Amino acid sequence: MVTDHRKLPRRRGEALNAAIYRATLDELAESGYAGLTMERVAERAKASKASLYRRWPSRLELVAEAVRTVLPTPESVPDTGELRGDLVAMLGQAARALSGPAGEALRGLLGEALSSGSQLGAMRRTSHGMGRKAMEEVVRRAVERGEVDPGAVTPRRLDAGHALLRHHFLFNGTPIPDELVAQIVDEVLVPLLTKG
């Protein structure tokens, strides 16, 4: 039986967004990206389809925004007191996120976005560069501690760890082994950032 959302207490703002994000993530876990529809998300969130479409013009934008709410933020990266520990912690968080609804969404989002230039742009806009920002925070701390020369910090070096993690995820799936995270850190990131 479909619930008539108009007879429920009215939610607005963050409360409504949180319910929609939770419903989106639950739908991803249950049906995958291919099976997710705006109608089912609205029904699960006990909201109207119109309220979804007012906020997110497409399924891609809704899913990207919902997934962003469960991804690690720069502020959530533990400060272990040293570069290697921070890198392992940050990439470990990202690897665990890819093992849940965020990973399921990423596969679907990439498939949909790559088939349409406009969708790819929407995906870029909603991603907010969270991985890059987390890496920038880790490297900023390391520069302050004297572990990294600021001249060694380049955009490609900042992107390398997450790019390798995503590559493994897309071609090998999950779970992403802790050993792989350590190898990316020890064989790639630490040498890139500490050898000028």
N, C-alpha and C positions, 0 to 999 in steps of 0.2 A: 504494500500500500504506500502510495506517495504522500508525504506529509505536505500539508498546505502551509508554506512558510509564512503566509500573511496572518495566520492565527497564532503565531508564536510571538514571544516578547521580542521587541525590535532591538537589534544590535547595530551599532554604528562604529566607525573608526577602527581603532586597533582591535577591539573585541571581535568585530566582524571579519577583519583581515586575518586574525589569528585562527578563527574557525575555518576560513576558506583555505588557508595554508595547510592546516592540519588535515582537512578533507582531501586536499590535493596530494599530500604525501601518503595518506592512507590509500587513495586510489592508485597511486603509482606502485605501492607495495603489493596491492591486490591484483591489479589489472595490467600493470606495466604502462609504458608511455603510449604504446599503440592502442590500448584499450581505454585510455583516459578520455572522457568527454566532459565538456563544460556542464552538460546537463547532470551527469552523475556527481560531479563535484558540488554543484549547487544543491542537489538533493541531500548529499551527505552532510554538507555544511548547514543545511536548513536555511538556505538563502535563495534568493531569486536569481535566475540566469542573468537578468538585466543588471543586477548588482555586480556580477562577475564581469560582464562585458563593459560596464562603465569604467572599471578599474583596469582591466586587461583585455585589449582588443582581440587577442588570440590565445590559443591554448599554449603556444610556445612561451609567450610572455608571462602567463600565469605560472606555468611550471618553473620557469627560470627564477622567478621571484620567490616562489615557495621554497625551492631548493636553497636559494641564497640564505634563507633564514636558519638553515641547519648546518651550513658550512662554517668551518672555523673562521674567526675574524682575527685581524691583527692583534687585537687586545686579548684574545683568548690563548695566544701562543705562550706557553710557559717560559719563564726566564730561568734557565738552568745555571746561568752564570758563565757559560762558555758557548762558543760558536757551534761546535759539533752537537752538543746536547740540545741546543735550541733548534738546529736544523732537523735532527732526528724527531724531536717532539712535534715540530710543525708539519713535516711530511707524514709522520705517523697519524696525526689528526686527519690530514687530507685523505690518506689511504683508508682509514676507517669510514670516513664520510662516503667514499666511493663504493663501499661495500653495502650501503643501504639504499634508500630511495633516491639519494642524490646521484648515485651511479646509474641506476635504471633510467633516471631522467636525462642524464648526460648523453647516453647512447641515443635515446629518442630525439633529443633536442638537436644533436649534431646531424642525425639523418635528415631531419626536417629542414634545418637551417641551411645545410649544404645544397639542398635542391632549390633554394630561393635566395637570391641576393638580399632581398628586403628582410627576410626572416633571419638571415645571418647578422644583419645590422641590428635587428631587435635583440638577438641573443647577446651580442657584444654590449649593447646598452644596458641590459639587465644584469650582466655578470658583475659589473662594478670592479673588475680586476682584483677580486679578493685574494687570490693566490699571490699576485705580485705585491699587494699591500702587506700581506703577512711576511713575505720574504724581505721586503724593505725594512720592516720593523726588526726582524732578526738581524739583518746586516747593520742597521743603525746602531743597535746595542753593541755588536761586535766592533764596529768602528770606535765607539766611545770607550770600549775596554782596551783598544789598541791591538786587537786580534786581526783586523782587516784594514788595509790601506785604502782610503777613500778612492784612490785612483784605480783600484782593482774592481770597482763596482760599475758594471755596465748593464744596460737593459737585457742583453742576451744572457749574461751570467745570472741575473735575477730570475729569468724565466726557465733556466735549464732544469732545475729540480722538478718543478711541477710538470714541465713538458715530458720528462722521462717517466714520471708517475702516470700521467694520462696515456702515454704511448703503451706502457705495460698493461694498464687497465683495458684499453680498447682492444688490444690484440691477445691478451692472456686472461682477461677477466679478473674476478675476485675469488677469494680474498687476496690482497696484495701482501706478500710475506714481509715480516719485519726485517728479514735479511736483505731484501731488495732495497728497502728504505735505507738501511745502513750502508749498503754498497753505493747507492746514489750519493749519499752524503760523503762517504770516505773516498770514493774513487773519482767523483766529479766535482761536487760543490766545494768541499774544503780546499782541494787543490786550485780550483778556479779563483776562489776568493782570497787565498793567502799567498799565491805565487805571483802576484802582480800581473 
